[in-house]
Amino acid sequence: MKSRLKPRFRLSQDLAGNQGTVVASCVGLLLSLSLNLDSVFAASPSLADRVIEHKLANGLTVLMVERHQTPVVSINITFAVGGINEQVGQTGIAHFYEHMAFKGTRTVGTRDYEKERPILDELAVVGTELEQRQRELAAKSGGGTAEEQAAVASLQKRFAELQAQASQYVVGNELALLYQRHGGVGFNASTGKDLTRYTISLPANRLPLWAAIESDRMAHPVFREFYKERGVVMEERRLRNDDSPSGLLFETFTSAAFRAHGYGVPTIGWESDILSLTPAETETFFKAHYGPNRATIALVGDFDSKDVIALIEQTFGKIPASPPSSARMPVEPEQRGERRVEVEFDAEPSLVIGYHKPGLGHPDDDVFDVIDAILSDGLTSRLHRKLVREQRLAASVGSDANHPGVRAPNLFIITASPLAPHTTAELETAIYEELDRLKREPVSSQELERVINNLDADMVRALRSNSGLASQLAMYQAVAGDWRYVLQSRDKVAAVTATDVQRVAARYFTKSNRTVGVLVKKSQDKAVASALSGEVAP
């Protein structure tokens, strides 16, 4: 449940399980369709009555909630596009497009696009050919013939010349500076397995500026500084995945848990795929997926809905829809036995355990939200009380009911770090004992009541801000196909019984359905190996 109430961006993996970026999620509101929220909204109507929905002819969905307390508007543009929409060999392209979307358009980010455009076109051709030739030489013994090497050197020279020429027309970071000059805050983006999101809050009288900028960005992005930004993404990958013990553990664990579905691929992509992405491939991906028919715009703040509809029709309404998607997502086959992976790293040991489970919309998904809260929501939760406070086995412990996404069947995961001198093996055994307890003993009515009370409190906090409400409306419209799902979710969680918890725990928390990832400290591993061989460890 926490994973839906509390936004978690896994770095552009955002950002996924410790890697960056993802996707925000929430369980729901404390209201039914007839319940008023005077503590959250200034007026009395329920959320169902306050949300104004408008759909453009090109498929763009607009959700609006007027709040006139302050002259500010928070806006969330969410595309139902993420890492799971990528093809084999192009992993990371959704996240990379998010980076490129900040480079500007034909009018923003450039000193003279008409002069810049032919340079960018040639740069894309030369860069693609250069990298292809370099790969071919690398595959040949001896590095290829002298003639082939000379051809590559010539391409390298021309590539450098074009890079220098193109840079003369770039106005760096102009998009962000433009918003900043007009009072915008919170200008950001995130990419996860399910969604790509863009956020901004700005003075209400700057809505025409926002509409002009974002409709231009949706229709006419320019992929300038492509190769430079690709290098930035590679550095991001090294920082968040390759050189991060938790990032590398989650990447290895998740790829082991999923054999067919795209959830097993890191949102940031594999290194070889990132390095081989081309401007043409990125533009093709953009045209195929980022049309208005896959977007939801949620606006919350001080505006008149009729004026906003007219403004969005005039700007975004001109953008053609993307073609219907014919791609089919592979179905993850049933796991037929425990999978275990180890990651060696010079860091303190840690543990992640995952169980396959249904995705959003399945009745058992709501039960996992309750289990998530019972196990790790707060200092009085079972895992924290037992493993951290009483037994002092763990330095930290947590759970997540929707890793690494929500649109498709996913994982319920438990993460923990042992408290020295205890080991991950001891910690793992203790965690299984708590999971078995869920199967044997009905949870108390007091625990179920605490889950709902915490849910209600978290909801009020999450929706008190304009940006929080905009985020939840856009997210549920994208992942569930209807923002009204947020109105139903709280009641579904409240309807979960102790019997439901026992049934779900018995069905899913089994060894054959389990994947375990362990971070092993290198120095300790070497010492054990030396001791077993009779040698003295250095």
Summary of the structure (lengths in Angstrom):
residues: 538
radius of gyration: 25.2
end to end distance: 46.8
largest distance: 79.9
contacts: 1896
relative contact order: 0.18
helix: 50%
strand: 16%
